[in-house]
Amino acid sequence: MNYTNNDLFSNQGILKTDIYQTNEYYTLKIEVAGFKKEDIQILLKDGNLTIQATKKPSEGKVIHQERFTGKCSRSFQIGNNITPQDIKASFDNGELIITVPTQAKKQKESTFIQIF
């Protein structure tokens, strides 16, 4: 599994990820504190799993801002043998947990992954 960090504020630690491996699965634990589940998209395309999170700014005039707003993403190369049905995603208490099998069927098309 290879990965890239495409967020604009990588020095601020946006989408920090821990990856664990067993014989059957990779588990990605991604910190998405401050994001809502509906602001996160997971896309599988051409063997790449991309997580994108978008946080809109609060309404009103900003006097001082230290919290992140905008888009950030991470991509993980998981290979062409994984289908969207093989991937499980859940969101709880500011953490996105994605489980990907180490081996599975061949992917046929790009599809978004539903977060539970």
Backbone atoms as SQL, in Angstrom:
CREATE TABLE atoms (id INTEGER PRIMARY KEY, chain TEXT, resi INTEGER, resn TEXT, atom TEXT, x REAL, y REAL, z REAL);
INSERT INTO atoms VALUES
  (1, 'A', 1, 'MET', 'N', 0.857, -1.172, 0.000),
  (2, 'A', 1, 'MET', 'CA', 0.000, 0.000, 0.000),
  (3, 'A', 1, 'MET', 'C', 0.895, 1.225, 0.000),
  (4, 'A', 2, 'ASN', 'N', 0.700, 2.099, -0.967),
  (5, 'A', 2, 'ASN', 'CA', 1.431, 3.359, -1.052),
  (6, 'A', 2, 'ASN', 'C', 0.457, 4.502, -0.827),
  (7, 'A', 3, 'TYR', 'N', 0.963, 5.653, -0.373),
  (8, 'A', 3, 'TYR', 'CA', 0.060, 6.772, -0.141),
  (9, 'A', 3, 'TYR', 'C', 0.727, 8.087, -0.478),
  (10, 'A', 4, 'THR', 'N', -0.131, 9.093, -0.728),
  (11, 'A', 4, 'THR', 'CA', 0.337, 10.455, -0.949),
  (12, 'A', 4, 'THR', 'C', -0.490, 11.384, -0.087),
  (13, 'A', 5, 'ASN', 'N', 0.068, 12.522, 0.245),
  (14, 'A', 5, 'ASN', 'CA', -0.603, 13.516, 1.075),
  (15, 'A', 5, 'ASN', 'C', -0.808, 14.754, 0.218),
  (16, 'A', 6, 'ASN', 'N', -2.071, 15.028, -0.160),
  (17, 'A', 6, 'ASN', 'CA', -2.362, 16.134, -1.062),
  (18, 'A', 6, 'ASN', 'C', -2.968, 17.343, -0.362),
  (19, 'A', 7, 'ASP', 'N', -3.005, 17.338, 0.954),
  (20, 'A', 7, 'ASP', 'CA', -3.644, 18.487, 1.594),
  (21, 'A', 7, 'ASP', 'C', -2.723, 19.700, 1.565),
  (22, 'A', 8, 'LEU', 'N', -3.328, 20.860, 1.568),
  (23, 'A', 8, 'LEU', 'CA', -2.577, 22.099, 1.461),
  (24, 'A', 8, 'LEU', 'C', -1.855, 22.468, 2.751),
  (25, 'A', 9, 'PHE', 'N', -2.287, 21.894, 3.852),
  (26, 'A', 9, 'PHE', 'CA', -1.743, 22.267, 5.149),
  (27, 'A', 9, 'PHE', 'C', -1.151, 21.044, 5.844),
  (28, 'A', 10, 'SER', 'N', -0.324, 20.285, 5.147),
  (29, 'A', 10, 'SER', 'CA', 0.200, 19.048, 5.725),
  (30, 'A', 10, 'SER', 'C', 0.994, 19.305, 6.992),
  (31, 'A', 11, 'ASN', 'N', 1.582, 20.484, 7.128),
  (32, 'A', 11, 'ASN', 'CA', 2.330, 20.783, 8.350),
  (33, 'A', 11, 'ASN', 'C', 1.399, 20.979, 9.539),
  (34, 'A', 12, 'GLN', 'N', 0.111, 21.170, 9.304),
  (35, 'A', 12, 'GLN', 'CA', -0.858, 21.273, 10.391),
  (36, 'A', 12, 'GLN', 'C', -1.451, 19.916, 10.739),
  (37, 'A', 13, 'GLY', 'N', -1.071, 18.864, 10.024),
  (38, 'A', 13, 'GLY', 'CA', -1.510, 17.522, 10.374),
  (39, 'A', 13, 'GLY', 'C', -2.919, 17.181, 9.933),
  (40, 'A', 14, 'ILE', 'N', -3.433, 17.827, 8.901),
  (41, 'A', 14, 'ILE', 'CA', -4.766, 17.505, 8.419),
  (42, 'A', 14, 'ILE', 'C', -4.773, 16.068, 7.906),
  (43, 'A', 15, 'LEU', 'N', -5.788, 15.334, 8.250),
  (44, 'A', 15, 'LEU', 'CA', -5.974, 13.939, 7.855),
  (45, 'A', 15, 'LEU', 'C', -4.790, 13.053, 8.263),
  (46, 'A', 16, 'LYS', 'N', -4.386, 13.177, 9.501),
  (47, 'A', 16, 'LYS', 'CA', -3.360, 12.284, 10.024),
  (48, 'A', 16, 'LYS', 'C', -3.891, 10.860, 9.985),
  (49, 'A', 17, 'THR', 'N', -3.050, 9.935, 9.544),
  (50, 'A', 17, 'THR', 'CA', -3.500, 8.564, 9.324),
  (51, 'A', 17, 'THR', 'C', -2.543, 7.564, 9.963),
  (52, 'A', 18, 'ASP', 'N', -3.129, 6.589, 10.652),
  (53, 'A', 18, 'ASP', 'CA', -2.391, 5.424, 11.143),
  (54, 'A', 18, 'ASP', 'C', -2.870, 4.233, 10.325),
  (55, 'A', 19, 'ILE', 'N', -1.941, 3.391, 9.880),
  (56, 'A', 19, 'ILE', 'CA', -2.290, 2.222, 9.071),
  (57, 'A', 19, 'ILE', 'C', -1.800, 0.971, 9.794),
  (58, 'A', 20, 'TYR', 'N', -2.722, 0.024, 9.953),
  (59, 'A', 20, 'TYR', 'CA', -2.425, -1.245, 10.606),
  (60, 'A', 20, 'TYR', 'C', -2.667, -2.368, 9.604),
  (61, 'A', 21, 'GLN', 'N', -1.893, -3.440, 9.698),
  (62, 'A', 21, 'GLN', 'CA', -2.050, -4.559, 8.784),
  (63, 'A', 21, 'GLN', 'C', -2.147, -5.861, 9.551),
  (64, 'A', 22, 'THR', 'N', -3.108, -6.701, 9.143),
  (65, 'A', 22, 'THR', 'CA', -3.190, -8.085, 9.588),
  (66, 'A', 22, 'THR', 'C', -3.016, -8.946, 8.340),
  (67, 'A', 23, 'ASN', 'N', -3.156, -10.243, 8.480),
  (68, 'A', 23, 'ASN', 'CA', -3.044, -11.116, 7.311),
  (69, 'A', 23, 'ASN', 'C', -4.147, -10.856, 6.296),
  (70, 'A', 24, 'GLU', 'N', -5.313, -10.397, 6.756),
  (71, 'A', 24, 'GLU', 'CA', -6.470, -10.255, 5.875),
  (72, 'A', 24, 'GLU', 'C', -6.819, -8.817, 5.526),
  (73, 'A', 25, 'TYR', 'N', -6.468, -7.845, 6.380),
  (74, 'A', 25, 'TYR', 'CA', -6.939, -6.470, 6.187),
  (75, 'A', 25, 'TYR', 'C', -5.874, -5.417, 6.480),
  (76, 'A', 26, 'TYR', 'N', -6.050, -4.269, 5.806),
  (77, 'A', 26, 'TYR', 'CA', -5.409, -3.027, 6.213),
  (78, 'A', 26, 'TYR', 'C', -6.498, -2.218, 6.921),
  (79, 'A', 27, 'THR', 'N', -6.156, -1.592, 8.012),
  (80, 'A', 27, 'THR', 'CA', -7.084, -0.701, 8.688),
  (81, 'A', 27, 'THR', 'C', -6.464, 0.679, 8.716),
  (82, 'A', 28, 'LEU', 'N', -7.180, 1.651, 8.147),
  (83, 'A', 28, 'LEU', 'CA', -6.735, 3.041, 8.140),
  (84, 'A', 28, 'LEU', 'C', -7.552, 3.796, 9.172),
  (85, 'A', 29, 'LYS', 'N', -6.892, 4.412, 10.112),
  (86, 'A', 29, 'LYS', 'CA', -7.553, 5.238, 11.117),
  (87, 'A', 29, 'LYS', 'C', -7.144, 6.681, 10.832),
  (88, 'A', 30, 'ILE', 'N', -8.124, 7.471, 10.384),
  (89, 'A', 30, 'ILE', 'CA', -7.853, 8.821, 9.902),
  (90, 'A', 30, 'ILE', 'C', -8.513, 9.837, 10.818),
  (91, 'A', 31, 'GLU', 'N', -7.713, 10.763, 11.316),
  (92, 'A', 31, 'GLU', 'CA', -8.215, 11.814, 12.194),
  (93, 'A', 31, 'GLU', 'C', -8.927, 12.873, 11.358),
  (94, 'A', 32, 'VAL', 'N', -10.222, 13.038, 11.601),
  (95, 'A', 32, 'VAL', 'CA', -11.016, 14.037, 10.885),
  (96, 'A', 32, 'VAL', 'C', -11.820, 14.877, 11.881),
  (97, 'A', 33, 'ALA', 'N', -11.187, 15.230, 12.970),
  (98, 'A', 33, 'ALA', 'CA', -11.848, 16.029, 14.002),
  (99, 'A', 33, 'ALA', 'C', -12.329, 17.351, 13.427),
  (100, 'A', 34, 'GLY', 'N', -13.549, 17.716, 13.767),
  (101, 'A', 34, 'GLY', 'CA', -14.126, 18.965, 13.295),
  (102, 'A', 34, 'GLY', 'C', -14.887, 18.845, 11.993),
  (103, 'A', 35, 'PHE', 'N', -14.769, 17.705, 11.313),
  (104, 'A', 35, 'PHE', 'CA', -15.520, 17.469, 10.083),
  (105, 'A', 35, 'PHE', 'C', -16.779, 16.674, 10.399),
  (106, 'A', 36, 'LYS', 'N', -17.826, 16.893, 9.615),
  (107, 'A', 36, 'LYS', 'CA', -19.041, 16.101, 9.706),
  (108, 'A', 36, 'LYS', 'C', -18.930, 14.953, 8.718),
  (109, 'A', 37, 'LYS', 'N', -19.638, 13.876, 9.005),
  (110, 'A', 37, 'LYS', 'CA', -19.617, 12.698, 8.135),
  (111, 'A', 37, 'LYS', 'C', -19.991, 13.059, 6.699),
  (112, 'A', 38, 'GLU', 'N', -20.976, 13.924, 6.533),
  (113, 'A', 38, 'GLU', 'CA', -21.419, 14.290, 5.187),
  (114, 'A', 38, 'GLU', 'C', -20.425, 15.180, 4.438),
  (115, 'A', 39, 'ASP', 'N', -19.394, 15.677, 5.122),
  (116, 'A', 39, 'ASP', 'CA', -18.357, 16.496, 4.490),
  (117, 'A', 39, 'ASP', 'C', -17.166, 15.666, 4.003),
  (118, 'A', 40, 'ILE', 'N', -17.267, 14.348, 4.144),
  (119, 'A', 40, 'ILE', 'CA', -16.172, 13.445, 3.787),
  (120, 'A', 40, 'ILE', 'C', -16.612, 12.555, 2.631),
  (121, 'A', 41, 'GLN', 'N', -15.756, 12.435, 1.612),
  (122, 'A', 41, 'GLN', 'CA', -16.012, 11.536, 0.492),
  (123, 'A', 41, 'GLN', 'C', -14.848, 10.567, 0.349),
  (124, 'A', 42, 'ILE', 'N', -15.196, 9.331, 0.018),
  (125, 'A', 42, 'ILE', 'CA', -14.191, 8.301, -0.237),
  (126, 'A', 42, 'ILE', 'C', -14.441, 7.777, -1.642),
  (127, 'A', 43, 'LEU', 'N', -13.419, 7.836, -2.485),
  (128, 'A', 43, 'LEU', 'CA', -13.547, 7.414, -3.877),
  (129, 'A', 43, 'LEU', 'C', -12.496, 6.362, -4.200),
  (130, 'A', 44, 'LEU', 'N', -12.946, 5.299, -4.845),
  (131, 'A', 44, 'LEU', 'CA', -12.036, 4.266, -5.339),
  (132, 'A', 44, 'LEU', 'C', -12.024, 4.353, -6.857),
  (133, 'A', 45, 'LYS', 'N', -10.844, 4.624, -7.431),
  (134, 'A', 45, 'LYS', 'CA', -10.720, 4.740, -8.884),
  (135, 'A', 45, 'LYS', 'C', -9.316, 4.321, -9.306),
  (136, 'A', 46, 'ASP', 'N', -9.240, 3.441, -10.272),
  (137, 'A', 46, 'ASP', 'CA', -7.965, 2.988, -10.837),
  (138, 'A', 46, 'ASP', 'C', -6.985, 2.506, -9.770),
  (139, 'A', 47, 'GLY', 'N', -7.487, 1.794, -8.772),
  (140, 'A', 47, 'GLY', 'CA', -6.626, 1.251, -7.731),
  (141, 'A', 47, 'GLY', 'C', -6.203, 2.239, -6.666),
  (142, 'A', 48, 'ASN', 'N', -6.730, 3.457, -6.721),
  (143, 'A', 48, 'ASN', 'CA', -6.417, 4.484, -5.719),
  (144, 'A', 48, 'ASN', 'C', -7.635, 4.784, -4.860),
  (145, 'A', 49, 'LEU', 'N', -7.453, 4.765, -3.574),
  (146, 'A', 49, 'LEU', 'CA', -8.488, 5.121, -2.617),
  (147, 'A', 49, 'LEU', 'C', -8.195, 6.547, -2.158),
  (148, 'A', 50, 'THR', 'N', -9.116, 7.477, -2.451),
  (149, 'A', 50, 'THR', 'CA', -8.917, 8.879, -2.111),
  (150, 'A', 50, 'THR', 'C', -9.955, 9.317, -1.101),
  (151, 'A', 51, 'ILE', 'N', -9.495, 9.919, -0.023),
  (152, 'A', 51, 'ILE', 'CA', -10.358, 10.478, 1.009),
  (153, 'A', 51, 'ILE', 'C', -10.254, 11.988, 0.896),
  (154, 'A', 52, 'GLN', 'N', -11.407, 12.641, 0.758),
  (155, 'A', 52, 'GLN', 'CA', -11.430, 14.100, 0.651),
  (156, 'A', 52, 'GLN', 'C', -12.400, 14.646, 1.688),
  (157, 'A', 53, 'ALA', 'N', -11.959, 15.653, 2.414),
  (158, 'A', 53, 'ALA', 'CA', -12.795, 16.299, 3.426),
  (159, 'A', 53, 'ALA', 'C', -12.845, 17.793, 3.139),
  (160, 'A', 54, 'THR', 'N', -14.039, 18.354, 3.251),
  (161, 'A', 54, 'THR', 'CA', -14.242, 19.774, 2.985),
  (162, 'A', 54, 'THR', 'C', -14.909, 20.412, 4.193),
  (163, 'A', 55, 'LYS', 'N', -14.310, 21.481, 4.688),
  (164, 'A', 55, 'LYS', 'CA', -14.881, 22.193, 5.826),
  (165, 'A', 55, 'LYS', 'C', -15.126, 23.633, 5.421),
  (166, 'A', 56, 'LYS', 'N', -16.390, 24.031, 5.472),
  (167, 'A', 56, 'LYS', 'CA', -16.768, 25.381, 5.079),
  (168, 'A', 56, 'LYS', 'C', -16.519, 26.344, 6.232),
  (169, 'A', 57, 'PRO', 'N', -16.181, 27.588, 5.923),
  (170, 'A', 57, 'PRO', 'CA', -15.965, 28.569, 6.990),
  (171, 'A', 57, 'PRO', 'C', -17.284, 28.925, 7.668),
  (172, 'A', 58, 'SER', 'N', -17.189, 29.337, 8.906),
  (173, 'A', 58, 'SER', 'CA', -18.371, 29.782, 9.646),
  (174, 'A', 58, 'SER', 'C', -18.881, 31.082, 9.047),
  (175, 'A', 59, 'GLU', 'N', -20.159, 31.340, 9.254),
  (176, 'A', 59, 'GLU', 'CA', -20.738, 32.585, 8.755),
  (177, 'A', 59, 'GLU', 'C', -20.280, 33.754, 9.616),
  (178, 'A', 60, 'GLY', 'N', -20.242, 34.916, 9.008),
  (179, 'A', 60, 'GLY', 'CA', -19.850, 36.126, 9.736),
  (180, 'A', 60, 'GLY', 'C', -18.414, 36.520, 9.448),
  (181, 'A', 61, 'LYS', 'N', -18.068, 37.678, 9.926),
  (182, 'A', 61, 'LYS', 'CA', -16.727, 38.225, 9.729),
  (183, 'A', 61, 'LYS', 'C', -15.725, 37.524, 10.645),
  (184, 'A', 62, 'VAL', 'N', -14.629, 37.085, 10.079),
  (185, 'A', 62, 'VAL', 'CA', -13.592, 36.408, 10.847),
  (186, 'A', 62, 'VAL', 'C', -12.681, 37.452, 11.485),
  (187, 'A', 63, 'ILE', 'N', -12.585, 37.420, 12.794),
  (188, 'A', 63, 'ILE', 'CA', -11.708, 38.319, 13.540),
  (189, 'A', 63, 'ILE', 'C', -10.337, 37.657, 13.728),
  (190, 'A', 64, 'HIS', 'N', -10.352, 36.377, 14.065),
  (191, 'A', 64, 'HIS', 'CA', -9.123, 35.596, 14.261),
  (192, 'A', 64, 'HIS', 'C', -9.472, 34.146, 13.967),
  (193, 'A', 65, 'GLN', 'N', -8.615, 33.444, 13.207),
  (194, 'A', 65, 'GLN', 'CA', -8.926, 32.060, 12.860),
  (195, 'A', 65, 'GLN', 'C', -7.696, 31.178, 12.988),
  (196, 'A', 66, 'GLU', 'N', -7.819, 30.111, 13.780),
  (197, 'A', 66, 'GLU', 'CA', -6.763, 29.121, 13.913),
  (198, 'A', 66, 'GLU', 'C', -7.218, 27.748, 13.437),
  (199, 'A', 67, 'ARG', 'N', -8.516, 27.578, 13.235),
  (200, 'A', 67, 'ARG', 'CA', -9.049, 26.294, 12.791),
  (201, 'A', 67, 'ARG', 'C', -9.052, 26.225, 11.269),
  (202, 'A', 68, 'PHE', 'N', -8.836, 25.042, 10.756),
  (203, 'A', 68, 'PHE', 'CA', -8.748, 24.810, 9.319),
  (204, 'A', 68, 'PHE', 'C', -10.120, 24.935, 8.660),
  (205, 'A', 69, 'THR', 'N', -10.179, 25.575, 7.507),
  (206, 'A', 69, 'THR', 'CA', -11.331, 25.539, 6.606),
  (207, 'A', 69, 'THR', 'C', -10.796, 25.306, 5.202),
  (208, 'A', 70, 'GLY', 'N', -11.568, 24.616, 4.397),
  (209, 'A', 70, 'GLY', 'CA', -11.153, 24.331, 3.036),
  (210, 'A', 70, 'GLY', 'C', -11.187, 22.844, 2.746),
  (211, 'A', 71, 'LYS', 'N', -10.432, 22.403, 1.723),
  (212, 'A', 71, 'LYS', 'CA', -10.385, 21.006, 1.304),
  (213, 'A', 71, 'LYS', 'C', -9.036, 20.395, 1.632),
  (214, 'A', 72, 'CYS', 'N', -9.086, 19.129, 1.978),
  (215, 'A', 72, 'CYS', 'CA', -7.851, 18.367, 2.138),
  (216, 'A', 72, 'CYS', 'C', -8.130, 16.947, 1.672),
  (217, 'A', 73, 'SER', 'N', -7.087, 16.254, 1.261),
  (218, 'A', 73, 'SER', 'CA', -7.282, 14.888, 0.787),
  (219, 'A', 73, 'SER', 'C', -6.034, 14.045, 1.023),
  (220, 'A', 74, 'ARG', 'N', -6.261, 12.747, 1.045),
  (221, 'A', 74, 'ARG', 'CA', -5.190, 11.754, 1.111),
  (222, 'A', 74, 'ARG', 'C', -5.519, 10.686, 0.098),
  (223, 'A', 75, 'SER', 'N', -4.505, 10.129, -0.534),
  (224, 'A', 75, 'SER', 'CA', -4.695, 9.041, -1.489),
  (225, 'A', 75, 'SER', 'C', -3.826, 7.867, -1.104),
  (226, 'A', 76, 'PHE', 'N', -4.382, 6.669, -1.263),
  (227, 'A', 76, 'PHE', 'CA', -3.682, 5.434, -0.946),
  (228, 'A', 76, 'PHE', 'C', -3.807, 4.503, -2.135),
  (229, 'A', 77, 'GLN', 'N', -2.695, 4.029, -2.626),
  (230, 'A', 77, 'GLN', 'CA', -2.715, 3.080, -3.731),
  (231, 'A', 77, 'GLN', 'C', -2.947, 1.700, -3.141),
  (232, 'A', 78, 'ILE', 'N', -4.125, 1.124, -3.439),
  (233, 'A', 78, 'ILE', 'CA', -4.476, -0.168, -2.855),
  (234, 'A', 78, 'ILE', 'C', -4.498, -1.288, -3.886),
  (235, 'A', 79, 'GLY', 'N', -4.234, -0.962, -5.143),
  (236, 'A', 79, 'GLY', 'CA', -4.189, -1.978, -6.186),
  (237, 'A', 79, 'GLY', 'C', -5.508, -2.119, -6.925),
  (238, 'A', 80, 'ASN', 'N', -5.459, -2.780, -8.058),
  (239, 'A', 80, 'ASN', 'CA', -6.636, -2.916, -8.915),
  (240, 'A', 80, 'ASN', 'C', -7.523, -4.101, -8.581),
  (241, 'A', 81, 'ASN', 'N', -7.190, -4.874, -7.576),
  (242, 'A', 81, 'ASN', 'CA', -7.980, -6.062, -7.249),
  (243, 'A', 81, 'ASN', 'C', -9.029, -5.811, -6.172),
  (244, 'A', 82, 'ILE', 'N', -9.213, -4.590, -5.747),
  (245, 'A', 82, 'ILE', 'CA', -10.171, -4.264, -4.685),
  (246, 'A', 82, 'ILE', 'C', -11.408, -3.629, -5.308),
  (247, 'A', 83, 'THR', 'N', -12.594, -4.057, -4.879),
  (248, 'A', 83, 'THR', 'CA', -13.848, -3.460, -5.337),
  (249, 'A', 83, 'THR', 'C', -14.412, -2.577, -4.226),
  (250, 'A', 84, 'PRO', 'N', -15.296, -1.654, -4.560),
  (251, 'A', 84, 'PRO', 'CA', -15.916, -0.822, -3.517),
  (252, 'A', 84, 'PRO', 'C', -16.659, -1.659, -2.474),
  (253, 'A', 85, 'GLN', 'N', -17.211, -2.781, -2.884),
  (254, 'A', 85, 'GLN', 'CA', -17.928, -3.652, -1.954),
  (255, 'A', 85, 'GLN', 'C', -16.998, -4.301, -0.936),
  (256, 'A', 86, 'ASP', 'N', -15.715, -4.378, -1.244),
  (257, 'A', 86, 'ASP', 'CA', -14.727, -4.975, -0.339),
  (258, 'A', 86, 'ASP', 'C', -14.328, -4.020, 0.791),
  (259, 'A', 87, 'ILE', 'N', -14.579, -2.732, 0.598),
  (260, 'A', 87, 'ILE', 'CA', -14.104, -1.709, 1.533),
  (261, 'A', 87, 'ILE', 'C', -15.207, -1.325, 2.506),
  (262, 'A', 88, 'LYS', 'N', -14.866, -1.243, 3.776),
  (263, 'A', 88, 'LYS', 'CA', -15.815, -0.840, 4.819),
  (264, 'A', 88, 'LYS', 'C', -15.304, 0.444, 5.449),
  (265, 'A', 89, 'ALA', 'N', -16.233, 1.385, 5.700),
  (266, 'A', 89, 'ALA', 'CA', -15.853, 2.661, 6.307),
  (267, 'A', 89, 'ALA', 'C', -16.843, 3.011, 7.402),
  (268, 'A', 90, 'SER', 'N', -16.321, 3.537, 8.513),
  (269, 'A', 90, 'SER', 'CA', -17.178, 4.015, 9.602),
  (270, 'A', 90, 'SER', 'C', -16.598, 5.313, 10.139),
  (271, 'A', 91, 'PHE', 'N', -17.462, 6.087, 10.760),
  (272, 'A', 91, 'PHE', 'CA', -17.083, 7.402, 11.295),
  (273, 'A', 91, 'PHE', 'C', -17.603, 7.483, 12.715),
  (274, 'A', 92, 'ASP', 'N', -16.700, 7.764, 13.647),
  (275, 'A', 92, 'ASP', 'CA', -17.107, 7.846, 15.051),
  (276, 'A', 92, 'ASP', 'C', -16.174, 8.781, 15.801),
  (277, 'A', 93, 'ASN', 'N', -16.752, 9.763, 16.466),
  (278, 'A', 93, 'ASN', 'CA', -16.013, 10.636, 17.377),
  (279, 'A', 93, 'ASN', 'C', -14.776, 11.259, 16.717),
  (280, 'A', 94, 'GLY', 'N', -14.950, 11.774, 15.485),
  (281, 'A', 94, 'GLY', 'CA', -13.855, 12.464, 14.820),
  (282, 'A', 94, 'GLY', 'C', -12.815, 11.566, 14.190),
  (283, 'A', 95, 'GLU', 'N', -13.117, 10.269, 14.071),
  (284, 'A', 95, 'GLU', 'CA', -12.178, 9.336, 13.457),
  (285, 'A', 95, 'GLU', 'C', -12.876, 8.545, 12.357),
  (286, 'A', 96, 'LEU', 'N', -12.270, 8.519, 11.186),
  (287, 'A', 96, 'LEU', 'CA', -12.749, 7.734, 10.064),
  (288, 'A', 96, 'LEU', 'C', -11.936, 6.448, 10.033),
  (289, 'A', 97, 'ILE', 'N', -12.626, 5.310, 10.062),
  (290, 'A', 97, 'ILE', 'CA', -11.947, 4.015, 10.053),
  (291, 'A', 97, 'ILE', 'C', -12.329, 3.296, 8.766),
  (292, 'A', 98, 'ILE', 'N', -11.320, 2.972, 7.965),
  (293, 'A', 98, 'ILE', 'CA', -11.526, 2.295, 6.691),
  (294, 'A', 98, 'ILE', 'C', -10.802, 0.963, 6.733),
  (295, 'A', 99, 'THR', 'N', -11.526, -0.093, 6.370),
  (296, 'A', 99, 'THR', 'CA', -10.942, -1.430, 6.335),
  (297, 'A', 99, 'THR', 'C', -10.902, -1.902, 4.889),
  (298, 'A', 100, 'VAL', 'N', -9.703, -2.299, 4.456),
  (299, 'A', 100, 'VAL', 'CA', -9.470, -2.733, 3.080),
  (300, 'A', 100, 'VAL', 'C', -8.827, -4.111, 3.130),
  (301, 'A', 101, 'PRO', 'N', -9.398, -5.091, 2.409),
  (302, 'A', 101, 'PRO', 'CA', -8.742, -6.407, 2.400),
  (303, 'A', 101, 'PRO', 'C', -7.391, -6.351, 1.690),
  (304, 'A', 102, 'THR', 'N', -6.491, -7.227, 2.086),
  (305, 'A', 102, 'THR', 'CA', -5.181, -7.260, 1.441),
  (306, 'A', 102, 'THR', 'C', -5.270, -7.875, 0.053),
  (307, 'A', 103, 'GLN', 'N', -6.284, -8.716, -0.194),
  (308, 'A', 103, 'GLN', 'CA', -6.506, -9.304, -1.512),
  (309, 'A', 103, 'GLN', 'C', -8.011, -9.412, -1.736),
  (310, 'A', 104, 'ALA', 'N', -8.464, -9.120, -2.956),
  (311, 'A', 104, 'ALA', 'CA', -9.887, -9.218, -3.282),
  (312, 'A', 104, 'ALA', 'C', -10.082, -9.301, -4.779),
  (313, 'A', 105, 'LYS', 'N', -11.356, -9.164, -5.224),
  (314, 'A', 105, 'LYS', 'CA', -11.713, -9.248, -6.638),
  (315, 'A', 105, 'LYS', 'C', -11.242, -8.023, -7.405),
  (316, 'A', 106, 'LYS', 'N', -11.233, -8.129, -8.720),
  (317, 'A', 106, 'LYS', 'CA', -10.815, -7.032, -9.584),
  (318, 'A', 106, 'LYS', 'C', -11.865, -5.928, -9.616),
  (319, 'A', 107, 'GLN', 'N', -11.415, -4.672, -9.539),
  (320, 'A', 107, 'GLN', 'CA', -12.287, -3.504, -9.595),
  (321, 'A', 107, 'GLN', 'C', -12.757, -3.275, -11.020),
  (322, 'A', 108, 'LYS', 'N', -14.054, -2.961, -11.193),
  (323, 'A', 108, 'LYS', 'CA', -14.606, -2.754, -12.520),
  (324, 'A', 108, 'LYS', 'C', -14.790, -1.288, -12.866),
  (325, 'A', 109, 'GLU', 'N', -15.133, -0.441, -11.921),
  (326, 'A', 109, 'GLU', 'CA', -15.369, 0.969, -12.194),
  (327, 'A', 109, 'GLU', 'C', -15.131, 1.785, -10.937),
  (328, 'A', 110, 'SER', 'N', -15.065, 3.109, -11.092),
  (329, 'A', 110, 'SER', 'CA', -14.881, 3.957, -9.925),
  (330, 'A', 110, 'SER', 'C', -16.203, 4.145, -9.209),
  (331, 'A', 111, 'THR', 'N', -16.162, 4.104, -7.897),
  (332, 'A', 111, 'THR', 'CA', -17.365, 4.223, -7.091),
  (333, 'A', 111, 'THR', 'C', -17.022, 4.873, -5.767),
  (334, 'A', 112, 'PHE', 'N', -17.953, 5.695, -5.282),
  (335, 'A', 112, 'PHE', 'CA', -17.789, 6.273, -3.964),
  (336, 'A', 112, 'PHE', 'C', -18.102, 5.223, -2.911),
  (337, 'A', 113, 'ILE', 'N', -17.426, 5.305, -1.780),
  (338, 'A', 113, 'ILE', 'CA', -17.611, 4.373, -0.681),
  (339, 'A', 113, 'ILE', 'C', -18.498, 5.038, 0.361),
  (340, 'A', 114, 'GLN', 'N', -19.519, 4.318, 0.824),
  (341, 'A', 114, 'GLN', 'CA', -20.425, 4.872, 1.827),
  (342, 'A', 114, 'GLN', 'C', -19.801, 4.758, 3.217),
  (343, 'A', 115, 'ILE', 'N', -19.958, 5.823, 4.011),
  (344, 'A', 115, 'ILE', 'CA', -19.456, 5.854, 5.385),
  (345, 'A', 115, 'ILE', 'C', -20.609, 5.535, 6.321),
  (346, 'A', 116, 'PHE', 'N', -20.418, 4.606, 7.213),
  (347, 'A', 116, 'PHE', 'CA', -21.465, 4.240, 8.181),
  (348, 'A', 116, 'PHE', 'C', -21.194, 4.829, 9.532);
